[in-house]
Amino acid sequence: MNQTKSCVFSVACLAAIASAPLSKGGDVNAYMDGGDLIICGTSGADKLDIKQVGPVTWRVAGTGGTKVNGSSFQLFDVYCGMRLDMKGGNDGVGIHDGVIPKFLRVYLGSGNDALILLNLTIGGSSEAPSGIAEVSGSSNSGGYLCVKGDDGNDAINLTNVVVLNNTIWYGGQDTDLLSARGIEGGNGYGSKWSTIAGCSGNDRIVVQNFEVRKLEVTSGSGKDDVAVQVGSFPSFGCERICVDTGSDTDSLKLNLAAAEKLSVEVGPGKSDKVNVVGCTADCAEFSDCGTNGFIAGATNFFGWVGIDSNFTHQSGDLN
């Protein structure tokens, strides 16, 4: 995996947030609820750096004027999961280099936010000591990840994240930049499915090196630019890849996507562009709900392929 580009992207995300004329970060509230770490943001520009520093211990540190329970940082022993609600403001959050035993849920709230998840495993084997309760959302021992944006131009980057169960990821409203590289399942089984949704706005979505049984990418309304470069799959294979670019005029690039079934739908826009290179599927379907669409391909291998006649312009290897 190419970590250099991803790390540069991560730094750029937080740098962009830090350089904007923002209000000062507030006093973030962090506490334990049973075995779960709960973090509640403020209406200010909260900035947090969260990393594992011990076998079960995580350090939650404020930067850029942000405090955590009135201090520069706090330490917590996390036996189950993490839940973050950043509320309003232009927030910047990094969660990295650790194992979260059961789940991670992040709600960014309104504002122009940046979220970085780097070098994480979600769904480990830590057992809570006697007396530590599992609260709502913790009972899924396989582990899951849920990220949700909201109003505002968000930048969300996931790099080298192992999720033992399912991934749900919503970009929210406005113009968002969503990047996911190196997302895979653990213990040789892979995530059951992964859903990435850009919602409204002119979004940029980059998906690279996924190892999951089912991948769904939906960019929603707006003039979106979507790139899916899946790369190699583990021995169990991928059952299905579904991409829906939504309405307006969109651009989609599929590279090295391999699945039993590949399904692509571009919404009711004019002159949508689809480029398919090095893809393999037993069954491939390409649907255009708009007009005057463009589709081109090279070095693909499809057992069966269906291409909508609304793709007025067809070229290259699409078989």
C-alpha positions as CSV (number, residue, x, y, z in Angstrom):
1,M,0.0,0.0,0.0
2,N,1.2,3.5,-0.8
3,Q,1.2,5.2,2.7
4,T,3.1,8.2,1.6
5,K,0.4,9.8,-0.5
6,S,-2.2,8.9,2.2
7,C,-0.1,10.5,5.0
8,V,0.4,13.6,2.8
9,F,-3.3,13.8,2.3
10,S,-3.9,13.5,6.0
11,V,-1.6,16.3,6.9
12,A,-3.1,18.5,4.2
13,C,-6.6,17.9,5.6
14,L,-5.7,19.1,9.0
15,A,-3.5,21.9,7.7
16,A,-6.4,23.3,5.6
17,I,-8.6,23.3,8.7
18,A,-5.9,24.9,10.9
19,S,-5.2,27.7,8.4
20,A,-8.8,28.8,8.0
21,P,-10.2,31.7,10.1
22,L,-11.9,29.6,12.7
23,S,-13.2,30.1,16.2
24,K,-11.1,28.7,19.1
25,G,-11.6,25.1,20.1
26,G,-13.7,24.5,23.3
27,D,-13.5,22.2,26.3
28,V,-14.4,18.8,24.9
29,N,-16.1,16.4,27.3
30,A,-14.7,12.9,27.4
31,Y,-15.8,10.1,29.7
32,M,-16.3,6.3,30.0
33,D,-19.7,4.7,29.8
34,G,-19.1,1.1,30.8
35,G,-16.3,-0.1,28.5
36,D,-17.0,2.7,25.9
37,L,-15.2,6.0,25.4
38,I,-17.6,8.8,24.8
39,I,-16.4,12.1,23.4
40,C,-18.7,15.2,23.0
41,G,-17.5,18.2,21.0
42,T,-18.5,21.8,21.3
43,S,-19.8,24.5,18.9
44,G,-16.2,25.7,18.5
45,A,-13.4,24.5,16.2
46,D,-12.4,21.5,18.2
47,K,-9.2,19.7,17.3
48,L,-8.3,16.3,18.7
49,D,-5.5,13.8,18.4
50,I,-6.5,10.3,19.6
51,K,-4.0,7.4,19.7
52,Q,-3.4,4.2,21.6
53,V,-0.5,4.5,24.1
54,G,-0.9,1.2,26.1
55,P,-2.5,-2.3,25.8
56,V,-6.0,-0.8,26.3
57,T,-5.1,2.8,27.0
58,W,-5.9,5.7,24.6
59,R,-4.7,9.3,24.8
60,V,-7.2,12.0,23.9
61,A,-5.3,15.2,23.4
62,G,-6.6,18.7,22.4
63,T,-4.6,20.9,20.0
64,G,-5.1,24.4,18.7
65,G,-6.5,25.6,21.9
66,T,-8.9,22.7,22.5
67,K,-9.1,21.3,26.0
68,V,-10.2,17.8,27.1
69,N,-12.1,18.0,30.4
70,G,-10.2,21.2,31.1
71,S,-6.7,19.7,30.5
72,S,-4.4,19.3,27.5
73,F,-5.1,15.5,27.4
74,Q,-6.7,12.7,29.2
75,L,-6.1,8.9,29.3
76,F,-8.8,6.2,29.1
77,D,-8.8,2.4,29.2
78,V,-11.1,1.4,26.3
79,Y,-12.4,-2.2,26.5
80,C,-15.3,-1.9,24.0
81,G,-15.8,0.9,21.6
82,M,-15.6,4.7,20.9
83,R,-18.4,7.1,20.1
84,L,-17.7,10.7,19.0
85,D,-20.2,13.5,18.5
86,M,-18.3,16.6,17.4
87,K,-21.4,18.8,17.1
88,G,-20.9,22.2,15.4
89,G,-17.8,24.1,14.3
90,N,-15.0,23.4,11.9
91,D,-13.4,20.4,13.6
92,G,-10.3,18.4,13.0
93,V,-10.0,14.8,14.4
94,G,-7.3,12.2,14.0
95,I,-7.7,8.7,15.4
96,H,-4.7,6.5,14.7
97,D,-2.3,3.7,15.5
98,G,-4.3,1.3,17.7
99,V,-6.8,-1.5,18.1
100,I,-10.4,-0.6,19.1
101,P,-11.9,-3.8,20.5
102,K,-15.5,-3.6,19.1
103,F,-16.6,-0.5,17.3
104,L,-16.0,3.1,16.2
105,R,-18.8,5.6,15.6
106,V,-18.0,9.2,14.5
107,Y,-20.6,11.9,13.9
108,L,-18.8,15.1,12.7
109,G,-21.8,17.4,12.9
110,S,-22.1,20.7,11.0
111,G,-19.1,22.7,9.8
112,N,-16.2,22.2,7.5
113,D,-14.6,19.2,9.3
114,A,-11.6,17.0,8.7
115,L,-11.4,13.4,10.0
116,I,-8.4,11.1,9.6
117,L,-8.4,7.4,10.6
118,L,-5.0,5.9,10.2
119,N,-3.5,2.5,11.0
120,L,-6.4,1.1,13.0
121,T,-7.9,-2.3,13.7
122,I,-11.6,-2.2,14.7
123,G,-12.8,-5.5,16.3
124,G,-10.0,-6.8,18.4
125,S,-10.0,-9.5,21.1
126,S,-9.8,-7.4,24.3
127,E,-12.0,-8.7,27.1
128,A,-13.4,-6.2,29.6
129,P,-12.6,-7.0,33.2
130,S,-15.3,-8.1,35.6
131,G,-17.8,-5.3,36.3
132,I,-17.2,-3.4,33.0
133,A,-20.5,-3.3,31.1
134,E,-21.1,-3.3,27.4
135,V,-23.4,-0.5,26.5
136,S,-25.6,0.1,23.4
137,G,-23.6,-0.6,20.2
138,S,-21.0,-2.8,21.9
139,S,-22.6,-6.2,21.6
140,N,-21.3,-6.6,18.0
141,S,-18.1,-8.6,18.9
142,G,-17.1,-8.6,15.2
143,G,-16.4,-4.9,15.1
144,Y,-17.9,-2.2,12.9
145,L,-17.1,1.3,11.7
146,C,-19.7,4.1,11.2
147,V,-18.7,7.6,10.0
148,K,-21.2,10.4,9.3
149,G,-20.7,13.9,8.1
150,D,-23.3,16.7,8.0
151,D,-23.7,20.2,6.6
152,G,-20.3,21.6,5.5
153,N,-17.4,20.8,3.2
154,D,-15.8,17.8,4.9
155,A,-12.6,16.0,4.2
156,I,-12.6,12.4,5.4
157,N,-9.6,10.1,5.0
158,L,-9.4,6.4,6.0
159,T,-6.0,4.7,5.5
160,N,-4.9,1.2,6.5
161,V,-8.0,0.4,8.5
162,V,-8.9,-3.2,9.3
163,V,-12.6,-3.7,10.1
164,L,-13.7,-7.2,11.2
165,N,-17.4,-6.7,10.3
166,N,-19.1,-3.8,8.4
167,T,-18.3,-0.3,7.4
168,I,-20.9,2.5,6.9
169,W,-19.6,5.9,5.8
170,Y,-21.8,9.0,4.9
171,G,-20.2,12.2,3.6
172,G,-23.2,14.4,4.4
173,Q,-24.2,17.6,2.6
174,D,-22.3,20.1,0.5
175,T,-18.9,19.4,-1.2
176,D,-17.0,16.6,0.4
177,L,-13.7,14.9,-0.2
178,L,-13.8,11.2,0.8
179,S,-10.7,9.0,0.5
180,A,-10.4,5.4,1.6
181,R,-7.2,3.4,1.0
182,G,-6.3,0.0,2.4
183,I,-9.6,-1.0,4.0
184,E,-9.8,-4.7,4.7
185,G,-11.3,-7.4,6.8
186,G,-9.3,-9.3,9.5
187,N,-8.7,-13.0,10.3
188,G,-8.9,-13.9,6.6
189,Y,-12.7,-13.4,6.3
190,G,-13.0,-9.8,5.3
191,S,-15.8,-7.3,6.1
192,K,-19.2,-8.4,5.1
193,W,-19.9,-5.2,3.3
194,S,-18.8,-1.6,3.1
195,T,-21.1,1.3,2.2
196,I,-19.7,4.7,1.1
197,A,-22.3,7.5,0.4
198,G,-21.4,11.0,-0.7
199,C,-24.9,12.4,-0.4
200,S,-25.5,15.9,-1.9
201,G,-22.8,18.3,-3.2
202,N,-20.1,18.1,-5.8
203,D,-18.1,15.3,-4.1
204,R,-14.8,13.7,-4.8
205,I,-14.6,10.0,-3.8
206,V,-11.5,7.9,-4.0
207,V,-11.7,4.2,-3.0
208,Q,-8.5,2.1,-3.3
209,N,-7.4,-1.3,-2.2
210,F,-10.5,-2.7,-0.6
211,E,-10.9,-6.3,0.6
212,V,-14.6,-6.8,1.4
213,R,-17.3,-9.2,0.3
214,K,-19.6,-6.4,-0.9
215,L,-18.7,-2.8,-1.7
216,E,-21.4,-0.1,-2.3
217,V,-20.4,3.4,-3.4
218,T,-23.1,6.1,-3.9
219,S,-22.1,9.7,-4.6
220,G,-25.6,11.2,-4.5
221,S,-26.7,14.4,-6.2
222,G,-24.2,16.9,-7.5
223,K,-21.4,16.8,-10.1
224,D,-19.3,14.1,-8.6
225,D,-15.9,12.6,-9.4
226,V,-15.6,9.0,-8.3
227,A,-12.5,6.7,-8.6
228,V,-12.6,3.1,-7.5
229,Q,-9.3,1.2,-7.7
230,V,-9.9,-1.9,-5.8
231,G,-6.8,-3.9,-6.5
232,S,-6.3,-7.5,-5.5
233,F,-8.8,-9.5,-3.5
234,P,-8.2,-12.3,-0.9
235,S,-8.9,-15.9,-1.6
236,F,-12.6,-15.7,-0.7
237,G,-13.2,-13.2,-3.5
238,C,-15.6,-10.3,-3.7
239,E,-19.3,-11.1,-4.3
240,R,-20.5,-7.7,-5.6
241,I,-19.3,-4.2,-6.4
242,C,-22.1,-1.6,-6.8
243,V,-21.5,2.0,-7.9
244,D,-24.2,4.6,-8.2
245,T,-23.1,8.2,-9.1
246,G,-26.5,9.8,-8.6
247,S,-27.9,12.8,-10.5
248,D,-26.1,15.6,-12.4
249,T,-23.1,15.1,-14.7
250,D,-20.6,12.7,-13.1
251,S,-17.3,11.1,-13.8
252,L,-16.4,7.5,-12.8
253,K,-13.2,5.6,-13.1
254,L,-13.1,1.9,-12.4
255,N,-9.6,0.3,-12.2
256,L,-8.7,-3.3,-11.3
257,A,-12.2,-4.1,-9.9
258,A,-12.8,-7.8,-9.5
259,A,-16.1,-9.3,-8.4
260,E,-18.6,-12.0,-9.2
261,K,-21.0,-9.1,-10.1
262,L,-20.2,-5.6,-11.1
263,S,-23.1,-3.1,-11.2
264,V,-22.7,0.5,-12.3
265,E,-25.4,3.1,-12.6
266,V,-25.0,6.8,-13.5
267,G,-28.0,8.9,-12.7
268,P,-30.1,11.3,-14.8
269,G,-27.4,13.6,-15.9
270,K,-26.1,14.7,-19.4
271,S,-22.8,13.4,-20.8
272,D,-21.7,11.3,-17.8
273,K,-18.3,9.7,-18.3
274,V,-17.4,6.1,-17.3
275,N,-13.9,4.6,-17.8
276,V,-13.4,0.9,-17.0
277,V,-9.8,-0.5,-17.1
278,G,-8.5,-4.0,-16.0
279,C,-11.8,-5.1,-14.4
280,T,-13.0,-8.7,-14.1
281,A,-16.6,-10.0,-13.3
282,D,-18.8,-12.9,-14.1
283,C,-21.6,-10.4,-14.8
284,A,-21.2,-6.7,-15.5
285,E,-24.0,-4.2,-15.9
286,F,-23.7,-0.5,-16.9
287,S,-26.8,1.6,-16.8
288,D,-27.2,5.3,-17.8
289,C,-30.3,7.0,-16.6
290,G,-29.3,10.2,-18.4
291,T,-28.5,11.2,-22.0
292,N,-25.4,11.3,-24.2
293,G,-23.3,9.2,-21.9
294,F,-19.7,8.2,-22.6
295,I,-18.2,4.8,-21.7
296,A,-14.7,3.5,-22.5
297,G,-12.7,0.4,-21.5
298,A,-9.4,-1.4,-21.8
299,T,-8.2,-4.9,-20.9
300,N,-11.4,-6.0,-19.2
301,F,-12.7,-9.6,-18.8
302,F,-16.4,-10.0,-18.3
303,G,-18.3,-13.3,-18.6
304,W,-21.4,-11.4,-19.5
305,V,-21.8,-7.6,-20.0
306,G,-24.8,-5.4,-20.5
307,I,-24.5,-1.7,-21.6
308,D,-27.4,0.7,-21.6
309,S,-28.1,2.3,-25.0
310,N,-28.1,5.7,-23.3
311,F,-24.3,5.4,-23.4
312,T,-24.3,7.0,-26.8
313,H,-20.5,6.9,-27.1
314,Q,-18.9,3.5,-26.5
315,S,-15.2,2.7,-27.2
316,G,-12.4,0.3,-26.3
317,D,-12.6,-3.1,-24.7
318,L,-15.9,-3.5,-22.8
319,N,-16.2,-7.3,-23.1
